[in-house]
Amino acid sequence: MSNVEPPDVQRATSIPANANLNGVYAVLYGVSGTDPLLGGWGYLTVEPDGVTHEAYDLNSMGGGDADLGVPVVAPLDGVVTFVEHWNGYATGFGSHVAMWVSDERAAVHCYLHVAHLNSVAVTEGQRVVAGQPLGACGKSGNQLYSHCHAAFWYDVPPGGWNFWQAPGSQYPTSWVAERTLDPGRWFWQSVAKAGGPPAPEVVEVLEDWQVKGWILAQLYQDAGIPYNPDSGTAQAWCDRYRADHCPGRPRSEERPYGDGDDAGVWVEYERGAVLYRIRDGHASWNG
C-alpha cells in the first residue's frame, strides 16, 4: 500500500480518447467498462446511514484523485436544463449539471444529473451533442476523492436538483428505483437501440447474502482466517466479484488503519487489497 501516492497528489498523466459504442458515450472519460466504479457507490446501494444511492459514482484513471479534471460528457444529444456552481463550502452536490437526453438513440428519454464537478462547461438552455463536455470531474461539495456522480431520472426530483437525502429523511429503495434508471443498463440498452451489439446478459444465481454466506465463507474457512459476513470488507469483496473481478481467498484478517475520520480496516486478498473507511462505508481497491 505504501507505493500509492496520496490521493490529493494523484493526477492523470495522459487521458485516453473517450469510449463510445455506436455514438453512445461513457459519461466519464477513461472509465473502465468492467469496473466503472473502482470502489465508488453503485446504483441502489444502501449506504451505512440508510440512504439509497440513486446513481453511479464513476471513477477512472485508477481512482483516488487521478481523474480530477477529466472530462464529463453528454452520453447522447440533449439540452442542458440546470447548472449550479459550488459556493466553496456547502456539503452536497457541489457544482452540478442536469440535462434532458432527447436523442432518439436513448433507450429511455430521461434526465442525466452529474455532480461534484471541478468546473462547468455549459449553460442552461444550451443544446449539446453526444460526447460534448458538460464539465470536469472533481470533488466539489466537500467530497474526499474526485469522482463523477451520475444519476438518470425519469423526472426532476422533489424540490429540484438539490435533492439530497439526509440520514433520517431518506426515501425507501423502492421509491428511488421507481423514479430513476440503472445507469449501466441505460447505457447498454441505448447502445443496442443505436444498432450495436445487444447488452450483455447478466444472470445472478445467488443474492449477496448467499455469496457472502456460502462462497466467501468457504474461502475464509479454507484460508483458516476468522470471518464476519456482515463486515464492510465482505460486502466490498462481493461487489468486486459482481463486477467480474474475483479477489480470491483472503490472505489476512481485517487490519486497522488511520484514526478519526480516516479510520478504517483493510484486508489483503489473492488479487488485491481493499480498504474500508468506517466513517462513511466507502470501499476502495486502489488506495
Secondary structure, 3 states (H helix, E strand, C coil): CCCCCCHHHCCCCCCCCCCEECCEECCECCECCCCCCCCCCCCCCECCCCCECCCEEECECCCCCCCCCCEEECCCCEEEEEEECCCCCCCCCCEEEEEEECCCCCCCCEEEEEEEECEECCCCCCEECCCCEEEECECCCCCCCCEEEEEEECCCCCCCCCCCCCCCCCCCHHHHHHHEECHHHHHHHHHHHCCCCCCCCCCCCCCHHHHHHHHHHHHHHHHCCCCCCCCHHHHHHHHHHHCCCCCCCECCCCEEECCHHHCEEEEEECCEEEEEECCCCCEECCC
